[in-house]
Amino acid sequence: MAVMDQEAHPIVSLILMAIGLGIAVGSLGYGWGSFDSPGAGFLPFFSGAAMAGFSAITLLRGLRRGWSPLGEAWKGARWLRPAIATACLLLYSAFLRDLGFLISTFILMIYLYRMLEPSSWKETLFAAVATTMGFYLVFQTWLQAQLPRGLLGF
């Protein structure tokens, strides 16, 4: 049986429920605001509450079905691609300020597209440019977030 077909282990559900509750409780000090004008704690509270709620549902379902030892849930899992993707994201965050958003994101997208779905370089470069420009338009133009410019100034 594949890992994706199994329910979450109750211990994992408990951990995720505790994290969700911690996020929800921790966000209470930031102020909710209102639905028209949400405060800084609005999204974290409801995200944490939803995470805790869904984890509680998964926990109850898992307890009703019974559980197997935690090690069996990870049998046959493939770790290489997720480990490489995690390393890429860590490198991305390390070089983001120095290289800037556009260059760092473009390089990351090239690697991720080649790793996830190997295709021609033409398709990979097109997808990387489109994704990077899409992110740039959303964050820089629409949301007016200040993105790192890097050494080249863009």
C-alpha positions in Angstrom: 0.0 0.0 0.0 1.4 3.4 -0.9 2.0 6.0 1.7 -0.5 8.4 0.1 -3.3 5.9 0.5 -2.9 5.7 4.3 -4.5 7.8 7.0 -2.3 10.0 9.1 -0.9 8.3 12.2 -2.7 9.5 15.3 0.6 10.8 16.8 1.2 12.9 13.7 -2.4 14.2 14.0 -1.8 15.1 17.7 1.4 17.0 16.8 -0.3 18.9 14.0 -3.2 19.7 16.2 -0.9 21.1 18.9 0.9 23.2 16.3 -2.4 24.5 14.9 -3.6 25.4 18.4 -0.3 27.0 19.2 -0.6 29.2 16.0 -4.2 30.1 16.9 -3.5 31.0 20.5 -0.3 32.8 19.6 -2.1 35.0 17.0 -4.6 36.2 19.6 -2.2 39.0 20.7 -2.0 40.5 17.3 -5.6 41.6 17.0 -8.3 40.3 14.7 -9.6 43.4 13.1 -12.8 42.7 11.2 -13.8 40.9 8.0 -13.7 44.3 6.2 -10.4 45.2 7.6 -8.6 42.2 9.0 -5.8 42.7 11.6 -2.5 40.9 11.8 -3.9 38.0 13.8 -6.9 37.3 11.6 -5.4 34.9 9.0 -3.0 33.1 11.5 -5.9 32.5 13.9 -8.2 31.0 11.4 -5.5 29.0 9.7 -4.3 27.6 13.0 -7.9 26.8 14.0 -8.6 25.1 10.7 -5.3 23.1 11.0 -6.2 22.0 14.5 -9.8 21.1 13.5 -8.8 19.0 10.5 -6.1 17.3 12.6 -8.7 16.5 15.3 -11.0 15.0 12.6 -8.1 12.9 11.3 -7.1 11.9 14.8 -10.6 10.6 15.6 -10.9 8.7 12.3 -7.5 7.1 12.9 -8.4 6.1 16.5 -11.6 4.5 15.3 -9.8 2.5 12.7 -7.0 1.5 14.9 -3.4 2.2 14.2 -0.3 0.4 13.2 3.3 1.2 14.4 4.5 4.5 13.1 7.4 3.0 11.2 5.0 1.1 8.9 3.6 4.3 7.6 7.0 5.3 6.1 7.8 1.9 4.6 8.7 2.3 0.9 8.8 6.1 1.1 11.1 7.8 -1.4 13.1 10.5 0.3 15.5 11.7 -2.4 13.3 14.1 -4.4 11.8 15.8 -1.3 15.2 16.1 0.3 16.7 17.7 -2.9 13.7 20.0 -3.1 14.1 21.0 0.6 17.9 21.7 0.0 17.0 23.8 -3.1 14.5 25.9 -1.0 17.2 26.4 1.7 19.7 27.5 -0.9 17.1 29.7 -2.5 16.5 31.5 0.8 20.2 31.8 1.4 20.9 33.5 -1.9 17.7 35.4 -2.3 19.0 38.7 -0.9 22.4 38.5 -2.7 21.1 37.4 -6.2 17.7 39.1 -6.0 14.2 37.8 -6.4 14.2 37.5 -10.2 17.5 35.7 -10.6 17.1 33.4 -7.6 13.5 32.5 -8.5 14.4 31.9 -12.1 17.2 29.5 -11.1 15.0 27.7 -8.6 12.2 27.3 -11.1 14.6 25.9 -13.8 15.9 23.3 -11.4 12.4 22.3 -10.0 10.9 22.0 -13.5 13.7 19.9 -14.7 13.6 17.7 -11.5 9.8 17.3 -11.3 8.9 16.8 -14.9 11.9 16.4 -17.2 11.2 18.2 -20.5 13.1 20.0 -23.2 15.2 23.0 -22.3 12.9 25.2 -24.4 9.8 24.2 -22.3 11.7 24.4 -19.1 13.0 27.9 -19.8 9.6 29.1 -20.9 7.9 27.7 -17.8 10.6 29.2 -15.5 10.3 32.7 -17.1 6.5 32.6 -17.0 6.5 31.4 -13.4 9.0 34.0 -12.3 7.3 36.8 -14.1 3.9 35.7 -12.7 5.3 35.7 -9.1 6.9 39.1 -9.8 3.7 40.6 -11.1 1.7 39.3 -8.2 4.1 40.2 -5.4 5.8 43.4 -6.7 3.1 44.9 -8.9 -0.2 43.8 -7.4 0.6 43.4 -3.7 3.4 46.0 -3.8 5.7 43.9 -1.7 9.4 44.9 -1.6 11.3 42.0 -3.2 15.1 41.7 -2.9 16.8 43.4 -5.8 20.2 41.8 -5.5 23.6 42.7 -6.8 22.4 43.6 -10.3 19.6 45.9 -9.0 16.6 44.0 -10.4 
